[in-house]
Amino acid sequence: MNIIDELAWRDAINQQTDEEGLRKLTDGKAVSLYCGVDPTGDSMHIGHLIPFMVLKRFQLAGHRPVILIGGATGTIGDPSGRSSERTLQTLEEIQANVDALTSQLRKLFVTEGDNEIRMVNNYDWTHKINIIEFLRDYGKNFNLNTMLAKDVVASRLEDGISFTEFSYQILQSLDFLHLYQHEDVQLQIGGSDQWGNITSGLDLIRKKEGSEAVAFGLTIPLMLKADGTKFGKSAGGAIWLDGNKTTPYEFYQFWANTDDRDVVKYLKYFTFLSKEQIEALAEKVETEPHKREAQITLAEEMTRFVHGEDLLQQAKRITAALFSGDIRSLSAEEIEQGFKEMPTFTSSKEPKNIVDWLVELGIEPSKRQAREDINNGAISMNGEKVGSLELVIDASHAIGERFIIIRKGKKKYSLVKMA
C-alpha cells in the first residue's frame, strides 16, 4: 500500500498541496521529508505526537524522515493557534528545552539503519544570517499582502501581532528551503494550523530554485474528541511524554479510559497495528464494548511505545492492584504513581489509636463515625479490613516505610504519607 493510501485509510490527511504529485513521488522511491517542533517546553505532550507518528510511518515505509528542533524559531514563537503574544524565553531556557526535546525525540524515533530519522536544529543555519541578508535574500521574496492573508496572521490582526511573530513564517519557510537544498527534503508535514507556513515555504523554494522545483506539503487534521473538546487534555491538564510530569500509570489510564466513539480513531492515528488488527478491534467495540479490548490494546501500545515494556508492566500492576484491592502487592514507588491524584494526608510516626488517627488526619469527621465505620467493616488499610477499634497505627504499617492506604467504603481512597 502506498504511504499516502495508508494515511488516507487512517484519516490522517487534512490537506495536500498536490495529492497526485505526492502519490507519484512516494511510489517506489525513498523521499526525504521533515516535521518540526519548537522548544517552548522541556517535554512534548501527546498532541505533539500526532505529526511525528505520521513521520514514523513514512520511515517504516522506507522513506527518510528529518526531525527539526526549532532552536531559532523557538526564540520568537509561532503565532499559530494563539490569540496573544507569547512571553519570550531566555536563550538559556530555550537551549535547555532543546536538549530535553532532542533526548526525548531521539529515544522515541531514532533507530539505526539506512533510513533512520535524522535530527537537525534550525539555529545551526539561522544564527549565521545577518539582518541585511535576511531582508535582501529572504524578506524580498515575501509579499506583504499575501502574508497578511494567511489565516495564522489574519486571525491576529484585530488584537495585534508583533513584527517578531509576524516574521515567523519567513523563518519556517527558510527552514524548508535549507532542508530542500542541503538534505534533499521534498515534503514538509505538520498540523492543520501549519498550512500557511508550509505553503509559504513552498513559494520560497520555487522563487529561489525555479518554478520546476519539486516539493510538497501535507497537513494532519485537527484532532477533537467525540464530545467536541480538544484532544490530549485531562482533568489534571496536558498528558506529557515525560514520566516525571505524567506518570506511566497516568499515561496508561488516559488511553485505557478512551471513549468508545474515539478509540478506533486513536488506534489508527497512534498505533502501528495493521488494518486487519484495527478492524478486528473495531468489531469488538461494537459487539463486546464492556470488555474494552480496544482501549486496553491502545493503552498497552502507547505506553510501551513512549515508556517501554518495563514501565508498561508496572502501570498494569498498579491498575490490577487498585481494581482488586491488593494494595500490599505494590511498591512504594507504584503507590506514589497510582494514588498521585487522590486525597493525601501526612501523619507522624508516633503510635496512635486507629480511631484517633483517622479523625486527626481528617479522613473521618468524628470518633463516633470512625468507630461506626470500623465496626461495619467499611475501613480498609493497605487492602485489608480494619477489624479492631484498639488497633495502634505506627510506622510498621507503612508500605516501604512511606505510605498507608486507607479505603473508606468501596471507592474512597486516601493516601497517608508518613512524615
Secondary structure, 3 states (H helix, E strand, C coil): CCHHHHHHHCCCCCEECCHHHHHHHHCCCCCEEEEEECCCCCCCEHHHHHHHHHHHHHHHCCCEEEEEECCCHHHCCCCCCCCCCCCCCCHHHHHHHHHHHHHHHHHHHCCCCCCCCEEEECHHHHCCCCHHHHHHHHHHHCCHHHHHHCHHHHCCCCCCCCHHHHCHHHHHHHHHHHHHHHCCEEEEEEEHHHHHHHHHHHHHHHHHHCCCCCCEEEEECCCECCCCCECCEECCEECECCCCCCCHHHHHHHHHCCCHHHHHHHHHHHCCCCHHHHHHHHHHHHHCHHHCHHHHHHHHHHHHHHHCHHHHHHHHHHHHHHHHCCHHHCCHHHHHHHCCCCCEEEECCCCEEHHHHHHHHCCCCCHHHHHHHHHCCCEEECCEECCCCCCEECHHHCECCCEEEEEECCCEEEEEEEC
